[in-house]
Amino acid sequence: MDYIRFYNSPMGEILLRSNGEALTGLYLRGQKYSGEYFSEKQEEKELPVFDRTSQWLDIYFAGREPDFTPPLCLKGTPFREEVWKILLRIPYGKTVTYGDIAREMAGKRGVGKMSAQAVGGAVGHNPVSLIVPCHRVVGADGSLTGYGGGIDKKVKLLTLEKADMSGLFVPRKGTAL
């Protein structure tokens, strides 16, 4: 059984999902790929993990870095799960590139090279937005591409975190907008 609760944020409604113990999903309204993580059996319910996640979100949207992470249960392919663990280590207010993550993945796997596009696919399928900070990943040229919640929200999140936006830009066209 999946359990859900809604959180009203400055960026609109957020759907929280849990297996009863840990957070399994956090989706901004209209987020790309969010539908693939839902089951037929879900019920709206008050749970301690939702209370903890709401506390995290309250702190985050107040413009401060939360000093805890709610319990998470991230399920995906081994590759995706490995990428999501890297995302969890990106510091608040900082950005990394898809290529940076690809190089780290290649090093961990003992291979010479890893596809930044494959990393982008894993980043894009992150089921727990914000807490697993996929919005902190940018293109090698500084382009703000590939955020499932929308580029406008990616800009707002990075601005909220006071990230250095001087070398970043919204591309005029592209497939990852």
VMD Tcl script that builds the backbone (N, CA, C; Angstrom):
set m [mol new atoms 531]
animate dup $m
set s [atomselect $m all]
$s set {name element resname resid chain x y z} {
  {N N MET 1 A 0.852 -1.181 0.000}
  {CA C MET 1 A 0.000 0.000 0.000}
  {C C MET 1 A 0.894 1.240 0.000}
  {N N ASP 2 A 0.567 2.191 -0.833}
  {CA C ASP 2 A 1.231 3.487 -0.863}
  {C C ASP 2 A 0.340 4.496 -0.154}
  {N N TYR 3 A 0.987 5.404 0.560}
  {CA C TYR 3 A 0.267 6.455 1.264}
  {C C TYR 3 A 0.716 7.798 0.710}
  {N N ILE 4 A -0.205 8.741 0.660}
  {CA C ILE 4 A 0.106 10.059 0.112}
  {C C ILE 4 A -0.359 11.159 1.056}
  {N N ARG 5 A 0.258 12.305 0.894}
  {CA C ARG 5 A -0.178 13.529 1.564}
  {C C ARG 5 A 0.265 14.688 0.690}
  {N N PHE 6 A -0.458 15.776 0.751}
  {CA C PHE 6 A -0.125 16.959 -0.027}
  {C C PHE 6 A 0.487 18.015 0.883}
  {N N TYR 7 A 1.436 18.756 0.308}
  {CA C TYR 7 A 2.112 19.848 1.011}
  {C C TYR 7 A 1.981 21.081 0.130}
  {N N ASN 8 A 1.516 22.179 0.723}
  {CA C ASN 8 A 1.393 23.434 -0.025}
  {C C ASN 8 A 2.670 24.234 0.139}
  {N N SER 9 A 3.360 24.433 -0.973}
  {CA C SER 9 A 4.646 25.132 -0.961}
  {C C SER 9 A 4.533 26.450 -1.725}
  {N N PRO 10 A 5.534 27.307 -1.592}
  {CA C PRO 10 A 5.563 28.537 -2.395}
  {C C PRO 10 A 5.658 28.252 -3.897}
  {N N MET 11 A 6.014 27.018 -4.261}
  {CA C MET 11 A 6.118 26.651 -5.674}
  {C C MET 11 A 4.899 25.860 -6.138}
  {N N GLY 12 A 3.874 25.814 -5.312}
  {CA C GLY 12 A 2.676 25.062 -5.648}
  {C C GLY 12 A 2.583 23.781 -4.838}
  {N N GLU 13 A 1.549 23.033 -5.138}
  {CA C GLU 13 A 1.284 21.799 -4.392}
  {C C GLU 13 A 2.353 20.741 -4.668}
  {N N ILE 14 A 2.755 20.062 -3.605}
  {CA C ILE 14 A 3.720 18.973 -3.692}
  {C C ILE 14 A 3.051 17.714 -3.165}
  {N N LEU 15 A 3.208 16.629 -3.892}
  {CA C LEU 15 A 2.675 15.337 -3.466}
  {C C LEU 15 A 3.781 14.544 -2.796}
  {N N LEU 16 A 3.530 14.091 -1.576}
  {CA C LEU 16 A 4.451 13.230 -0.843}
  {C C LEU 16 A 3.909 11.803 -0.911}
  {N N ARG 17 A 4.791 10.836 -1.086}
  {CA C ARG 17 A 4.373 9.440 -1.126}
  {C C ARG 17 A 5.259 8.619 -0.201}
  {N N SER 18 A 4.659 7.613 0.460}
  {CA C SER 18 A 5.399 6.789 1.408}
  {C C SER 18 A 4.907 5.347 1.354}
  {N N ASN 19 A 5.791 4.454 1.771}
  {CA C ASN 19 A 5.428 3.046 1.945}
  {C C ASN 19 A 4.929 2.793 3.364}
  {N N GLY 20 A 4.794 3.829 4.156}
  {CA C GLY 20 A 4.356 3.732 5.538}
  {C C GLY 20 A 5.480 4.012 6.514}
  {N N GLU 21 A 6.718 3.827 6.085}
  {CA C GLU 21 A 7.886 4.033 6.943}
  {C C GLU 21 A 8.809 5.134 6.417}
  {N N ALA 22 A 9.034 5.141 5.121}
  {CA C ALA 22 A 9.989 6.068 4.508}
  {C C ALA 22 A 9.329 6.810 3.356}
  {N N LEU 23 A 9.933 7.918 2.989}
  {CA C LEU 23 A 9.461 8.694 1.845}
  {C C LEU 23 A 9.900 7.986 0.565}
  {N N THR 24 A 8.970 7.722 -0.329}
  {CA C THR 24 A 9.286 7.068 -1.602}
  {C C THR 24 A 9.085 8.001 -2.787}
  {N N GLY 25 A 8.444 9.149 -2.557}
  {CA C GLY 25 A 8.227 10.088 -3.645}
  {C C GLY 25 A 7.941 11.483 -3.135}
  {N N LEU 26 A 8.414 12.468 -3.884}
  {CA C LEU 26 A 8.129 13.876 -3.625}
  {C C LEU 26 A 8.069 14.533 -5.000}
  {N N TYR 27 A 6.873 14.991 -5.384}
  {CA C TYR 27 A 6.648 15.470 -6.743}
  {C C TYR 27 A 6.007 16.843 -6.749}
  {N N LEU 28 A 6.605 17.755 -7.503}
  {CA C LEU 28 A 5.991 19.050 -7.762}
  {C C LEU 28 A 4.840 18.827 -8.735}
  {N N ARG 29 A 3.782 19.599 -8.590}
  {CA C ARG 29 A 2.633 19.440 -9.494}
  {C C ARG 29 A 3.104 19.559 -10.936}
  {N N GLY 30 A 2.716 18.584 -11.766}
  {CA C GLY 30 A 3.051 18.590 -13.183}
  {C C GLY 30 A 4.440 18.078 -13.500}
  {N N GLN 31 A 5.131 17.545 -12.509}
  {CA C GLN 31 A 6.496 17.072 -12.723}
  {C C GLN 31 A 6.539 15.921 -13.717}
  {N N LYS 32 A 7.467 15.999 -14.630}
  {CA C LYS 32 A 7.677 14.960 -15.635}
  {C C LYS 32 A 8.012 13.639 -14.949}
  {N N TYR 33 A 7.518 12.555 -15.463}
  {CA C TYR 33 A 7.761 11.185 -14.995}
  {C C TYR 33 A 7.103 10.843 -13.671}
  {N N SER 34 A 6.390 11.759 -13.024}
  {CA C SER 34 A 5.841 11.451 -11.706}
  {C C SER 34 A 4.824 10.309 -11.760}
  {N N GLY 35 A 4.102 10.174 -12.833}
  {CA C GLY 35 A 3.086 9.131 -12.944}
  {C C GLY 35 A 3.624 7.718 -12.921}
  {N N GLU 36 A 4.868 7.527 -13.314}
  {CA C GLU 36 A 5.409 6.170 -13.376}
  {C C GLU 36 A 5.685 5.576 -11.999}
  {N N TYR 37 A 5.608 6.382 -10.945}
  {CA C TYR 37 A 5.916 5.901 -9.605}
  {C C TYR 37 A 4.677 5.618 -8.762}
  {N N PHE 38 A 3.488 5.708 -9.322}
  {CA C PHE 38 A 2.277 5.527 -8.542}
  {C C PHE 38 A 1.702 4.132 -8.706}
  {N N SER 39 A 1.077 3.678 -7.637}
  {CA C SER 39 A 0.411 2.381 -7.685}
  {C C SER 39 A -1.097 2.606 -7.693}
  {N N GLU 40 A -1.807 1.555 -8.000}
  {CA C GLU 40 A -3.269 1.620 -7.990}
  {C C GLU 40 A -3.788 1.786 -6.562}
  {N N LYS 41 A -3.055 1.203 -5.606}
  {CA C LYS 41 A -3.497 1.209 -4.219}
  {C C LYS 41 A -2.749 2.288 -3.447}
  {N N GLN 42 A -3.427 3.402 -3.239}
  {CA C GLN 42 A -2.844 4.469 -2.429}
  {C C GLN 42 A -3.943 5.111 -1.615}
  {N N GLU 43 A -3.555 5.620 -0.468}
  {CA C GLU 43 A -4.516 6.192 0.457}
  {C C GLU 43 A -3.893 7.413 1.114}
  {N N GLU 44 A -4.697 8.458 1.264}
  {CA C GLU 44 A -4.213 9.645 1.955}
  {C C GLU 44 A -4.190 9.330 3.450}
  {N N LYS 45 A -3.049 9.598 4.092}
  {CA C LYS 45 A -2.897 9.215 5.492}
  {C C LYS 45 A -1.869 10.102 6.177}
  {N N GLU 46 A -2.075 10.336 7.469}
  {CA C GLU 46 A -1.105 11.053 8.285}
  {C C GLU 46 A -0.068 10.043 8.765}
  {N N LEU 47 A 1.207 10.345 8.511}
  {CA C LEU 47 A 2.296 9.465 8.924}
  {C C LEU 47 A 3.440 10.299 9.496}
  {N N PRO 48 A 4.210 9.751 10.440}
  {CA C PRO 48 A 5.367 10.475 10.960}
  {C C PRO 48 A 6.349 10.902 9.859}
  {N N VAL 49 A 6.546 10.070 8.849}
  {CA C VAL 49 A 7.484 10.434 7.776}
  {C C VAL 49 A 6.976 11.662 7.016}
  {N N PHE 50 A 5.674 11.811 6.879}
  {CA C PHE 50 A 5.130 12.995 6.219}
  {C C PHE 50 A 5.332 14.236 7.100}
  {N N ASP 51 A 5.184 14.069 8.419}
  {CA C ASP 51 A 5.427 15.192 9.322}
  {C C ASP 51 A 6.889 15.632 9.230}
  {N N ARG 52 A 7.801 14.661 9.223}
  {CA C ARG 52 A 9.238 14.953 9.155}
  {C C ARG 52 A 9.588 15.617 7.819}
  {N N THR 53 A 8.987 15.117 6.741}
  {CA C THR 53 A 9.229 15.697 5.418}
  {C C THR 53 A 8.686 17.120 5.346}
  {N N SER 54 A 7.519 17.349 5.933}
  {CA C SER 54 A 6.947 18.699 5.966}
  {C C SER 54 A 7.841 19.650 6.742}
  {N N GLN 55 A 8.442 19.174 7.843}
  {CA C GLN 55 A 9.395 20.001 8.595}
  {C C GLN 55 A 10.591 20.357 7.711}
  {N N TRP 56 A 11.099 19.362 6.988}
  {CA C TRP 56 A 12.227 19.588 6.090}
  {C C TRP 56 A 11.862 20.657 5.059}
  {N N LEU 57 A 10.682 20.507 4.458}
  {CA C LEU 57 A 10.239 21.453 3.432}
  {C C LEU 57 A 10.018 22.854 4.004}
  {N N ASP 58 A 9.483 22.943 5.210}
  {CA C ASP 58 A 9.296 24.259 5.858}
  {C C ASP 58 A 10.640 24.974 6.002}
  {N N ILE 59 A 11.646 24.247 6.468}
  {CA C ILE 59 A 12.987 24.825 6.637}
  {C C ILE 59 A 13.552 25.228 5.276}
  {N N TYR 60 A 13.443 24.331 4.313}
  {CA C TYR 60 A 13.990 24.576 2.976}
  {C C TYR 60 A 13.359 25.815 2.341}
  {N N PHE 61 A 12.037 25.888 2.361}
  {CA C PHE 61 A 11.368 27.015 1.708}
  {C C PHE 61 A 11.505 28.320 2.501}
  {N N ALA 62 A 12.004 28.242 3.730}
  {CA C ALA 62 A 12.338 29.448 4.489}
  {C C ALA 62 A 13.724 29.956 4.090}
  {N N GLY 63 A 14.381 29.257 3.144}
  {CA C GLY 63 A 15.679 29.687 2.644}
  {C C GLY 63 A 16.856 29.214 3.478}
  {N N ARG 64 A 16.623 28.156 4.259}
  {CA C ARG 64 A 17.693 27.608 5.091}
  {C C ARG 64 A 17.961 26.154 4.697}
  {N N GLU 65 A 19.166 25.710 4.975}
  {CA C GLU 65 A 19.533 24.326 4.679}
  {C C GLU 65 A 19.068 23.419 5.815}
  {N N PRO 66 A 18.200 22.460 5.534}
  {CA C PRO 66 A 17.788 21.518 6.584}
  {C C PRO 66 A 19.003 20.715 7.071}
  {N N ASP 67 A 19.040 20.430 8.368}
  {CA C ASP 67 A 20.169 19.698 8.934}
  {C C ASP 67 A 19.843 18.213 9.166}
  {N N PHE 68 A 18.831 17.730 8.491}
  {CA C PHE 68 A 18.459 16.321 8.574}
  {C C PHE 68 A 17.832 15.909 7.249}
  {N N THR 69 A 17.744 14.621 7.036}
  {CA C THR 69 A 17.064 14.073 5.862}
  {C C THR 69 A 15.986 13.114 6.356}
  {N N PRO 70 A 14.759 13.281 5.899}
  {CA C PRO 70 A 13.725 12.328 6.295}
  {C C PRO 70 A 14.103 10.921 5.814}
  {N N PRO 71 A 13.560 9.890 6.423}
  {CA C PRO 71 A 13.847 8.534 5.947}
  {C C PRO 71 A 13.429 8.386 4.486}
  {N N LEU 72 A 14.333 7.849 3.675}
  {CA C LEU 72 A 14.075 7.685 2.242}
  {C C LEU 72 A 14.126 6.209 1.854}
  {N N CYS 73 A 13.314 5.845 0.892}
  {CA C CYS 73 A 13.375 4.532 0.263}
  {C C CYS 73 A 13.318 4.777 -1.241}
  {N N LEU 74 A 14.499 4.772 -1.867}
  {CA C LEU 74 A 14.610 5.069 -3.295}
  {C C LEU 74 A 14.735 3.757 -4.059}
  {N N LYS 75 A 13.788 3.513 -4.939}
  {CA C LYS 75 A 13.813 2.270 -5.708}
  {C C LYS 75 A 13.911 2.574 -7.184}
  {N N GLY 76 A 14.914 1.985 -7.803}
  {CA C GLY 76 A 15.130 2.131 -9.233}
  {C C GLY 76 A 16.134 1.081 -9.668}
  {N N THR 77 A 16.636 1.224 -10.858}
  {CA C THR 77 A 17.683 0.310 -11.309}
  {C C THR 77 A 18.935 0.583 -10.476}
  {N N PRO 78 A 19.855 -0.374 -10.408}
  {CA C PRO 78 A 21.098 -0.115 -9.664}
  {C C PRO 78 A 21.824 1.138 -10.161}
  {N N PHE 79 A 21.817 1.379 -11.462}
  {CA C PHE 79 A 22.463 2.568 -12.016}
  {C C PHE 79 A 21.801 3.837 -11.481}
  {N N ARG 80 A 20.480 3.898 -11.550}
  {CA C ARG 80 A 19.764 5.083 -11.065}
  {C C ARG 80 A 20.015 5.296 -9.576}
  {N N GLU 81 A 19.940 4.223 -8.807}
  {CA C GLU 81 A 20.154 4.356 -7.370}
  {C C GLU 81 A 21.549 4.890 -7.050}
  {N N GLU 82 A 22.533 4.470 -7.828}
  {CA C GLU 82 A 23.906 4.953 -7.645}
  {C C GLU 82 A 23.991 6.456 -7.945}
  {N N VAL 83 A 23.331 6.888 -9.009}
  {CA C VAL 83 A 23.305 8.318 -9.349}
  {C C VAL 83 A 22.593 9.100 -8.251}
  {N N TRP 84 A 21.470 8.603 -7.754}
  {CA C TRP 84 A 20.720 9.317 -6.718}
  {C C TRP 84 A 21.541 9.465 -5.436}
  {N N LYS 85 A 22.370 8.477 -5.116}
  {CA C LYS 85 A 23.252 8.593 -3.940}
  {C C LYS 85 A 24.255 9.735 -4.143}
  {N N ILE 86 A 24.739 9.884 -5.359}
  {CA C ILE 86 A 25.655 11.001 -5.659}
  {C C ILE 86 A 24.914 12.328 -5.512}
  {N N LEU 87 A 23.679 12.395 -6.003}
  {CA C LEU 87 A 22.897 13.631 -5.879}
  {C C LEU 87 A 22.750 14.052 -4.423}
  {N N LEU 88 A 22.561 13.087 -3.536}
  {CA C LEU 88 A 22.390 13.401 -2.116}
  {C C LEU 88 A 23.618 14.072 -1.503}
  {N N ARG 89 A 24.757 13.942 -2.155}
  {CA C ARG 89 A 25.994 14.536 -1.634}
  {C C ARG 89 A 26.289 15.923 -2.206}
  {N N ILE 90 A 25.460 16.402 -3.122}
  {CA C ILE 90 A 25.699 17.740 -3.692}
  {C C ILE 90 A 25.343 18.766 -2.608}
  {N N PRO 91 A 26.289 19.614 -2.241}
  {CA C PRO 91 A 26.017 20.580 -1.165}
  {C C PRO 91 A 24.918 21.583 -1.534}
  {N N TYR 92 A 24.207 21.998 -0.520}
  {CA C TYR 92 A 23.190 23.038 -0.625}
  {C C TYR 92 A 23.810 24.273 -1.270}
  {N N GLY 93 A 23.134 24.827 -2.263}
  {CA C GLY 93 A 23.604 26.051 -2.910}
  {C C GLY 93 A 24.720 25.858 -3.918}
  {N N LYS 94 A 25.091 24.635 -4.207}
  {CA C LYS 94 A 26.159 24.341 -5.178}
  {C C LYS 94 A 25.561 23.599 -6.361}
  {N N THR 95 A 26.279 23.614 -7.474}
  {CA C THR 95 A 25.856 22.853 -8.646}
  {C C THR 95 A 27.000 21.970 -9.116}
  {N N VAL 96 A 26.626 20.894 -9.783}
  {CA C VAL 96 A 27.584 20.019 -10.459}
  {C C VAL 96 A 27.031 19.762 -11.856}
  {N N THR 97 A 27.872 19.263 -12.725}
  {CA C THR 97 A 27.412 18.981 -14.088}
  {C C THR 97 A 27.095 17.494 -14.240}
  {N N TYR 98 A 26.328 17.206 -15.277}
  {CA C TYR 98 A 26.049 15.806 -15.617}
  {C C TYR 98 A 27.371 15.080 -15.886}
  {N N GLY 99 A 28.304 15.784 -16.517}
  {CA C GLY 99 A 29.620 15.214 -16.798}
  {C C GLY 99 A 30.400 14.902 -15.531}
  {N N ASP 100 A 30.295 15.770 -14.517}
  {CA C ASP 100 A 30.956 15.512 -13.233}
  {C C ASP 100 A 30.469 14.191 -12.646}
  {N N ILE 101 A 29.158 14.006 -12.676}
  {CA C ILE 101 A 28.583 12.775 -12.125}
  {C C ILE 101 A 28.998 11.579 -12.974}
  {N N ALA 102 A 29.004 11.747 -14.297}
  {CA C ALA 102 A 29.422 10.664 -15.192}
  {C C ALA 102 A 30.866 10.250 -14.900}
  {N N ARG 103 A 31.744 11.218 -14.678}
  {CA C ARG 103 A 33.144 10.900 -14.357}
  {C C ARG 103 A 33.244 10.150 -13.025}
  {N N GLU 104 A 32.475 10.590 -12.036}
  {CA C GLU 104 A 32.486 9.894 -10.744}
  {C C GLU 104 A 31.973 8.462 -10.889}
  {N N MET 105 A 30.908 8.294 -11.660}
  {CA C MET 105 A 30.351 6.953 -11.901}
  {C C MET 105 A 31.372 6.073 -12.624}
  {N N ALA 106 A 32.038 6.620 -13.610}
  {CA C ALA 106 A 33.044 5.858 -14.356}
  {C C ALA 106 A 34.165 5.418 -13.418}
  {N N GLY 107 A 34.608 6.313 -12.558}
  {CA C GLY 107 A 35.665 5.983 -11.602}
  {C C GLY 107 A 35.248 4.879 -10.646}
  {N N LYS 108 A 34.020 4.959 -10.150}
  {CA C LYS 108 A 33.515 3.939 -9.234}
  {C C LYS 108 A 33.425 2.573 -9.903}
  {N N ARG 109 A 33.095 2.595 -11.173}
  {CA C ARG 109 A 32.916 1.332 -11.906}
  {C C ARG 109 A 34.193 0.852 -12.586}
  {N N GLY 110 A 35.237 1.651 -12.496}
  {CA C GLY 110 A 36.505 1.253 -13.092}
  {C C GLY 110 A 36.499 1.233 -14.607}
  {N N VAL 111 A 35.709 2.129 -15.190}
  {CA C VAL 111 A 35.668 2.237 -16.652}
  {C C VAL 111 A 36.210 3.603 -17.052}
  {N N GLY 112 A 36.662 3.697 -18.271}
  {CA C GLY 112 A 37.272 4.938 -18.732}
  {C C GLY 112 A 36.301 6.083 -18.916}
  {N N LYS 113 A 35.060 5.768 -19.248}
  {CA C LYS 113 A 34.112 6.817 -19.600}
  {C C LYS 113 A 32.692 6.359 -19.284}
  {N N MET 114 A 31.847 7.313 -18.960}
  {CA C MET 114 A 30.438 7.057 -18.702}
  {C C MET 114 A 29.646 8.142 -19.417}
  {N N SER 115 A 28.511 7.797 -19.944}
  {CA C SER 115 A 27.683 8.733 -20.694}
  {C C SER 115 A 26.990 9.752 -19.780}
  {N N ALA 116 A 27.208 11.032 -20.057}
  {CA C ALA 116 A 26.504 12.085 -19.326}
  {C C ALA 116 A 25.010 12.025 -19.625}
  {N N GLN 117 A 24.646 11.560 -20.824}
  {CA C GLN 117 A 23.224 11.433 -21.169}
  {C C GLN 117 A 22.560 10.343 -20.330}
  {N N ALA 118 A 23.274 9.232 -20.086}
  {CA C ALA 118 A 22.732 8.172 -19.229}
  {C C ALA 118 A 22.532 8.702 -17.809}
  {N N VAL 119 A 23.488 9.481 -17.343}
  {CA C VAL 119 A 23.360 10.111 -16.032}
  {C C VAL 119 A 22.144 11.034 -16.025}
  {N N GLY 120 A 21.975 11.799 -17.098}
  {CA C GLY 120 A 20.822 12.696 -17.202}
  {C C GLY 120 A 19.506 11.954 -17.108}
  {N N GLY 121 A 19.438 10.773 -17.716}
  {CA C GLY 121 A 18.224 9.963 -17.625}
  {C C GLY 121 A 17.941 9.544 -16.196}
  {N N ALA 122 A 18.985 9.147 -15.477}
  {CA C ALA 122 A 18.816 8.748 -14.079}
  {C C ALA 122 A 18.425 9.941 -13.213}
  {N N VAL 123 A 19.063 11.077 -13.437}
  {CA C VAL 123 A 18.745 12.294 -12.685}
  {C C VAL 123 A 17.281 12.673 -12.931}
  {N N GLY 124 A 16.852 12.593 -14.174}
  {CA C GLY 124 A 15.492 12.970 -14.533}
  {C C GLY 124 A 14.418 12.065 -13.948}
  {N N HIS 125 A 14.778 10.838 -13.590}
  {CA C HIS 125 A 13.811 9.899 -13.031}
  {C C HIS 125 A 13.883 9.823 -11.503}
  {N N ASN 126 A 14.539 10.798 -10.887}
  {CA C ASN 126 A 14.627 10.874 -9.435}
  {C C ASN 126 A 13.211 10.986 -8.850}
  {N N PRO 127 A 12.814 10.043 -7.989}
  {CA C PRO 127 A 11.457 10.099 -7.450}
  {C C PRO 127 A 11.267 11.037 -6.259}
  {N N VAL 128 A 12.347 11.550 -5.680}
  {CA C VAL 128 A 12.228 12.398 -4.488}
  {C C VAL 128 A 12.904 13.742 -4.760}
  {N N SER 129 A 12.217 14.577 -5.530}
  {CA C SER 129 A 12.744 15.908 -5.863}
  {C C SER 129 A 13.030 16.704 -4.599}
  {N N LEU 130 A 13.826 17.721 -4.757}
  {CA C LEU 130 A 14.230 18.654 -3.713}
  {C C LEU 130 A 15.147 18.001 -2.685}
  {N N ILE 131 A 14.688 16.964 -1.989}
  {CA C ILE 131 A 15.502 16.313 -0.965}
  {C C ILE 131 A 16.668 15.589 -1.619}
  {N N VAL 132 A 16.402 14.900 -2.716}
  {CA C VAL 132 A 17.457 14.349 -3.572}
  {C C VAL 132 A 17.610 15.418 -4.660}
  {N N PRO 133 A 18.599 16.300 -4.510}
  {CA C PRO 133 A 18.605 17.580 -5.232}
  {C C PRO 133 A 19.020 17.521 -6.709}
  {N N CYS 134 A 18.167 16.964 -7.528}
  {CA C CYS 134 A 18.442 16.889 -8.965}
  {C C CYS 134 A 18.461 18.279 -9.607}
  {N N HIS 135 A 17.851 19.265 -8.952}
  {CA C HIS 135 A 17.851 20.634 -9.492}
  {C C HIS 135 A 19.241 21.267 -9.454}
  {N N ARG 136 A 20.169 20.658 -8.743}
  {CA C ARG 136 A 21.536 21.189 -8.638}
  {C C ARG 136 A 22.458 20.678 -9.736}
  {N N VAL 137 A 21.908 19.921 -10.693}
  {CA C VAL 137 A 22.723 19.391 -11.784}
  {C C VAL 137 A 22.474 20.243 -13.030}
  {N N VAL 138 A 23.575 20.685 -13.650}
  {CA C VAL 138 A 23.494 21.586 -14.810}
  {C C VAL 138 A 24.340 21.038 -15.955}
  {N N GLY 139 A 24.151 21.597 -17.124}
  {CA C GLY 139 A 24.947 21.217 -18.281}
  {C C GLY 139 A 26.387 21.691 -18.145}
  {N N ALA 140 A 27.285 21.053 -18.867}
  {CA C ALA 140 A 28.718 21.389 -18.810}
  {C C ALA 140 A 28.972 22.844 -19.206}
  {N N ASP 141 A 28.111 23.396 -20.053}
  {CA C ASP 141 A 28.285 24.781 -20.497}
  {C C ASP 141 A 27.555 25.785 -19.598}
  {N N GLY 142 A 26.964 25.295 -18.503}
  {CA C GLY 142 A 26.219 26.162 -17.589}
  {C C GLY 142 A 24.738 26.242 -17.899}
  {N N SER 143 A 24.290 25.459 -18.873}
  {CA C SER 143 A 22.875 25.509 -19.232}
  {C C SER 143 A 22.015 24.832 -18.159}
  {N N LEU 144 A 20.907 25.469 -17.861}
  {CA C LEU 144 A 19.953 24.952 -16.881}
  {C C LEU 144 A 18.930 24.095 -17.617}
  {N N THR 145 A 19.314 22.876 -17.895}
  {CA C THR 145 A 18.436 21.989 -18.648}
  {C C THR 145 A 18.060 20.786 -17.805}
  {N N GLY 146 A 17.055 20.081 -18.273}
  {CA C GLY 146 A 16.767 18.760 -17.762}
  {C C GLY 146 A 16.080 18.652 -16.425}
  {N N TYR 147 A 15.353 19.660 -15.966}
  {CA C TYR 147 A 14.659 19.523 -14.689}
  {C C TYR 147 A 13.201 19.154 -14.937}
  {N N GLY 148 A 12.792 17.997 -14.423}
  {CA C GLY 148 A 11.437 17.491 -14.645}
  {C C GLY 148 A 10.346 18.380 -14.087}
  {N N GLY 149 A 10.682 19.218 -13.111}
  {CA C GLY 149 A 9.704 20.136 -12.541}
  {C C GLY 149 A 9.547 21.409 -13.345}
  {N N GLY 150 A 10.413 21.604 -14.345}
  {CA C GLY 150 A 10.374 22.802 -15.169}
  {C C GLY 150 A 11.566 23.700 -14.885}
  {N N ILE 151 A 12.116 24.284 -15.939}
  {CA C ILE 151 A 13.306 25.128 -15.809}
  {C C ILE 151 A 13.025 26.338 -14.912}
  {N N ASP 152 A 11.820 26.894 -14.974}
  {CA C ASP 152 A 11.493 28.043 -14.125}
  {C C ASP 152 A 11.605 27.678 -12.648}
  {N N LYS 153 A 11.197 26.469 -12.292}
  {CA C LYS 153 A 11.298 26.033 -10.897}
  {C C LYS 153 A 12.752 25.747 -10.521}
  {N N LYS 154 A 13.522 25.222 -11.465}
  {CA C LYS 154 A 14.944 24.977 -11.205}
  {C C LYS 154 A 15.635 26.297 -10.868}
  {N N VAL 155 A 15.351 27.345 -11.628}
  {CA C VAL 155 A 15.923 28.669 -11.378}
  {C C VAL 155 A 15.502 29.163 -9.988}
  {N N LYS 156 A 14.221 29.012 -9.642}
  {CA C LYS 156 A 13.729 29.468 -8.342}
  {C C LYS 156 A 14.397 28.713 -7.201}
  {N N LEU 157 A 14.578 27.406 -7.363}
  {CA C LEU 157 A 15.209 26.606 -6.307}
  {C C LEU 157 A 16.669 26.993 -6.110}
  {N N LEU 158 A 17.399 27.156 -7.196}
  {CA C LEU 158 A 18.807 27.551 -7.083}
  {C C LEU 158 A 18.935 28.963 -6.513}
  {N N THR 159 A 18.013 29.843 -6.872}
  {CA C THR 159 A 18.000 31.201 -6.332}
  {C C THR 159 A 17.694 31.172 -4.831}
  {N N LEU 160 A 16.721 30.359 -4.432}
  {CA C LEU 160 A 16.388 30.194 -3.017}
  {C C LEU 160 A 17.609 29.745 -2.217}
  {N N GLU 161 A 18.407 28.855 -2.804}
  {CA C GLU 161 A 19.608 28.342 -2.144}
  {C C GLU 161 A 20.798 29.302 -2.251}
  {N N LYS 162 A 20.580 30.426 -2.919}
  {CA C LYS 162 A 21.648 31.427 -3.133}
  {C C LYS 162 A 22.846 30.826 -3.866}
  {N N ALA 163 A 22.552 29.952 -4.810}
  {CA C ALA 163 A 23.608 29.368 -5.648}
  {C C ALA 163 A 24.196 30.457 -6.546}
  {N N ASP 164 A 25.454 30.303 -6.904}
  {CA C ASP 164 A 26.099 31.230 -7.828}
  {C C ASP 164 A 25.511 30.997 -9.213}
  {N N MET 165 A 24.726 31.944 -9.673}
  {CA C MET 165 A 24.039 31.809 -10.961}
  {C C MET 165 A 24.784 32.536 -12.083}
  {N N SER 166 A 25.939 33.108 -11.775}
  {CA C SER 166 A 26.629 33.958 -12.746}
  {C C SER 166 A 27.012 33.224 -14.030}
  {N N GLY 167 A 27.375 31.964 -13.967}
  {CA C GLY 167 A 27.762 31.237 -15.173}
  {C C GLY 167 A 26.664 30.350 -15.732}
  {N N LEU 168 A 25.458 30.475 -15.181}
  {CA C LEU 168 A 24.342 29.613 -15.594}
  {C C LEU 168 A 23.373 30.381 -16.481}
  {N N PHE 169 A 22.708 29.657 -17.377}
  {CA C PHE 169 A 21.743 30.312 -18.263}
  {C C PHE 169 A 20.666 29.326 -18.695}
  {N N VAL 170 A 19.527 29.875 -19.082}
  {CA C VAL 170 A 18.439 29.080 -19.629}
  {C C VAL 170 A 18.626 29.054 -21.141}
  {N N PRO 171 A 18.790 27.874 -21.729}
  {CA C PRO 171 A 18.993 27.820 -23.178}
  {C C PRO 171 A 17.714 28.238 -23.923}
  {N N ARG 172 A 17.908 28.762 -25.098}
  {CA C ARG 172 A 16.759 29.207 -25.907}
  {C C ARG 172 A 16.021 28.055 -26.562}
  {N N LYS 173 A 16.762 26.988 -26.843}
  {CA C LYS 173 A 16.123 25.818 -27.455}
  {C C LYS 173 A 16.896 24.581 -27.033}
  {N N GLY 174 A 16.276 23.439 -27.201}
  {CA C GLY 174 A 16.940 22.186 -26.864}
  {C C GLY 174 A 15.935 21.125 -26.500}
  {N N THR 175 A 16.391 19.919 -26.415}
  {CA C THR 175 A 15.489 18.805 -26.138}
  {C C THR 175 A 15.248 18.619 -24.655}
  {N N ALA 176 A 16.046 19.197 -23.807}
  {CA C ALA 176 A 15.914 18.966 -22.356}
  {C C ALA 176 A 15.291 20.147 -21.629}
  {N N LEU 177 A 14.498 20.939 -22.300}
  {CA C LEU 177 A 13.890 22.098 -21.639}
  {C C LEU 177 A 12.649 21.730 -20.885}
}
mol reanalyze $m
mol bondsrecalc $m
mol representation Tube
mol addrep $m
